[in-house]
Amino acid sequence: MSKIIITGTSRGIGFEMVKQLAAAGHQVLALSRNDAPVLKLNLPEVTTWCFDITDPDHINKAAEWVKTEWGTADILIHNAGMLLNRPFRESSVADFREVYEVNVFGVAELTRALLPYIDTAGHVVTISSMGGVQGSAKFPGLAAYSSSKGAVITLVELWAEEFKDTGPSFNVLALGAVQTEMLEAAFPGYQAPLTAYQMAEYITDFALTGHAYYNGKILPVSNSTP
């Protein structure tokens, strides 16, 4: 059984991943600003507390916990994200900074803090978006969000190159539309082709097995073209 860290676990895909991985017997550290939904599950395989990926103290706490309680972790899934739907001309530097603090800088800092404790044969999976992939369809209002998702894709490619001789493996899943509360808030009334449960199944399987086949890769997970 694996020891798995997941961010963004209070709802949607992250919440479903926690349930699925715990049901399979894996140990899970679930990190989210709102820890109440996971606490209510009362799962013995799961540890959770209130976690802000933009707070250095919270990041240090997570690293120290992994060091003390587990020694090493097998998988890190960067699922936390912030979506802003606002026209570019109405967006401020502060808006961009807030999105990048979660989607890029927080991902980088948590990875930096946890790397000493991630098994060299482990897997770091970052959840990005098709909106961050060059040549994909783009949508007005998502300048901050999609550009941040493009930035984190390149970051993962660089990690894979830097650690290719020592491990762990690093990959990105660029998701298309999934029916989550975040999507509903950004695009009210839009119906996505996949549920959070379905996408969670795919991500958990990839996190557990994908690094046997991929490293430094961006895999589109979308049933639409482009």
C-alpha positions in Angstrom: 0.0 0.0 0.0 1.2 3.5 -0.8 1.6 6.6 1.3 0.0 9.5 -0.7 -0.3 13.2 -0.2 -3.1 15.1 -2.0 -3.9 18.8 -2.0 -7.2 20.3 -2.6 -9.3 17.6 -1.0 -12.3 19.4 0.4 -14.5 18.9 -2.7 -14.7 17.6 -6.2 -11.9 15.5 -7.7 -9.7 15.7 -4.6 -12.4 14.6 -2.2 -13.3 11.7 -4.4 -9.6 10.6 -4.6 -9.3 10.6 -0.9 -12.3 8.2 -0.6 -11.2 5.9 -3.4 -7.6 5.6 -2.2 -8.6 5.0 1.4 -11.1 2.4 0.3 -8.2 0.6 -1.5 -6.2 0.6 1.7 -3.7 3.4 1.0 -2.5 5.9 3.6 -3.5 9.4 2.7 -2.5 12.9 3.9 -5.3 15.1 2.7 -4.5 18.8 2.6 -7.1 21.6 2.1 -8.1 24.9 3.4 -11.4 23.3 4.5 -10.7 20.1 6.3 -14.3 19.5 7.5 -15.5 17.3 4.6 -12.6 14.8 5.0 -12.9 14.9 8.8 -16.5 13.9 8.5 -15.5 10.8 6.6 -13.8 9.5 9.7 -11.5 7.2 7.8 -8.6 5.6 9.8 -6.3 5.6 6.7 -6.6 9.4 6.3 -5.0 12.3 8.1 -6.1 15.8 7.5 -5.9 19.3 8.8 -6.5 22.8 7.6 -3.8 23.6 5.0 -3.1 26.7 2.9 -0.7 26.0 0.1 0.4 29.7 0.1 1.4 29.7 3.7 5.1 28.7 4.3 4.3 27.6 7.9 1.6 25.2 6.6 4.0 23.8 4.0 6.7 23.2 6.6 4.2 21.5 8.9 3.3 19.1 6.1 6.9 18.3 5.4 7.7 17.7 9.1 4.6 15.5 9.5 5.7 13.3 6.6 9.2 13.1 8.0 8.0 12.2 11.5 5.0 10.0 10.8 5.9 8.2 7.5 9.6 8.8 6.9 8.9 8.7 3.2 6.0 9.2 0.9 5.3 7.4 -2.4 3.1 9.8 -4.2 2.3 13.6 -4.2 -0.8 14.7 -6.1 -1.0 18.5 -6.7 -4.7 18.9 -7.1 -5.3 22.3 -5.3 -6.1 25.1 -7.7 -7.7 28.5 -8.1 -9.9 29.4 -11.0 -10.6 33.0 -11.8 -13.1 33.9 -14.6 -12.6 37.6 -15.2 -12.0 39.7 -18.4 -8.3 40.6 -18.7 -9.0 44.3 -18.8 -10.8 44.0 -15.5 -8.1 41.9 -13.9 -5.4 43.4 -11.7 -1.9 42.4 -10.8 -3.3 41.3 -7.5 -5.7 39.0 -9.2 -2.9 37.4 -11.2 -0.7 37.1 -8.2 -3.4 35.4 -6.1 -4.0 32.8 -8.9 -0.2 32.2 -9.4 0.4 31.9 -5.6 -1.9 28.8 -5.5 -1.4 27.3 -9.0 2.4 27.8 -9.4 4.3 29.2 -6.4 2.5 27.0 -3.9 3.0 23.9 -6.0 6.7 24.7 -6.3 7.2 25.4 -2.6 5.3 22.3 -1.4 7.3 20.2 -3.9 10.6 21.7 -2.6 9.7 21.0 1.0 8.5 17.4 0.4 11.2 16.2 -2.1 13.6 15.0 0.6 10.9 12.6 1.8 9.5 11.4 -1.5 10.8 8.0 -2.4 13.2 8.1 -5.4 10.9 5.6 -7.1 7.9 7.8 -6.3 5.6 9.9 -8.4 4.7 13.6 -8.3 1.5 14.2 -10.3 0.4 17.8 -11.0 -3.1 18.5 -12.2 -3.2 21.2 -14.8 -5.7 22.1 -17.5 -6.1 21.8 -21.2 -6.3 25.6 -21.1 -2.6 25.7 -20.3 -1.6 23.5 -23.2 -0.3 25.3 -26.3 -2.6 24.9 -29.3 -5.7 24.0 -27.2 -8.9 25.9 -27.3 -8.8 29.1 -25.2 -11.6 30.9 -23.5 -12.1 34.6 -22.6 -11.8 35.5 -18.9 -9.3 32.8 -18.1 -6.0 34.7 -18.8 -4.8 34.3 -15.2 -5.9 30.8 -14.7 -4.8 29.3 -18.0 -1.5 31.0 -18.1 -0.8 29.8 -14.6 -1.6 26.2 -15.7 0.7 26.7 -18.7 3.5 27.8 -16.3 3.1 24.8 -14.0 3.3 22.5 -17.0 6.7 23.8 -17.9 7.8 23.7 -14.3 7.0 20.0 -14.2 9.0 19.4 -17.4 12.0 21.0 -15.8 11.7 19.0 -12.6 11.6 15.8 -14.6 14.8 16.8 -16.4 16.5 17.9 -13.2 15.7 14.7 -11.3 15.8 12.2 -14.2 18.9 10.4 -12.8 17.7 10.2 -9.2 13.9 10.2 -9.2 11.1 10.7 -8.4 9.1 10.9 -11.6 7.1 14.0 -12.5 4.1 14.1 -14.8 1.2 16.4 -15.6 -2.4 15.6 -16.3 -4.0 18.4 -18.3 -7.7 18.0 -17.6 -10.6 19.0 -19.8 -14.0 20.0 -18.3 -15.1 18.0 -15.3 -18.4 18.6 -13.4 -17.2 20.1 -10.2 -18.2 23.0 -7.9 -15.3 25.0 -9.2 -16.5 24.6 -12.8 -20.0 25.5 -11.8 -18.9 28.7 -10.1 -16.8 29.8 -13.1 -19.3 28.7 -15.8 -22.8 28.5 -14.3 -25.1 26.1 -16.1 -22.3 24.4 -18.1 -22.5 20.6 -18.1 -19.2 18.8 -18.3 -18.9 15.3 -19.9 -17.2 13.8 -16.9 -18.0 13.6 -13.2 -15.5 14.3 -10.4 -15.8 10.6 -9.4 -14.9 9.4 -12.9 -11.9 11.8 -13.2 -10.7 10.8 -9.7 -10.7 7.1 -10.8 -8.4 8.0 -13.7 -6.1 10.2 -11.7 -5.6 7.7 -8.8 -4.8 4.9 -11.2 -2.3 7.1 -13.1 -0.7 8.3 -9.9 -0.2 4.7 -8.7 1.1 3.3 -12.0 1.8 6.0 -14.6 5.4 6.6 -13.6 6.3 3.2 -14.9 5.6 4.5 -18.4 6.0 8.3 -18.3 8.3 11.0 -16.9 8.2 14.7 -17.8 5.1 14.2 -19.9 1.9 16.2 -20.3 -1.0 14.0 -20.9 -4.3 15.5 -22.1 -7.3 14.0 -20.3 -10.1 15.4 -22.4 -12.7 13.9 -24.7 -12.9 17.0 -26.8 -10.8 18.3 -29.7 -8.6 20.4 -29.7 
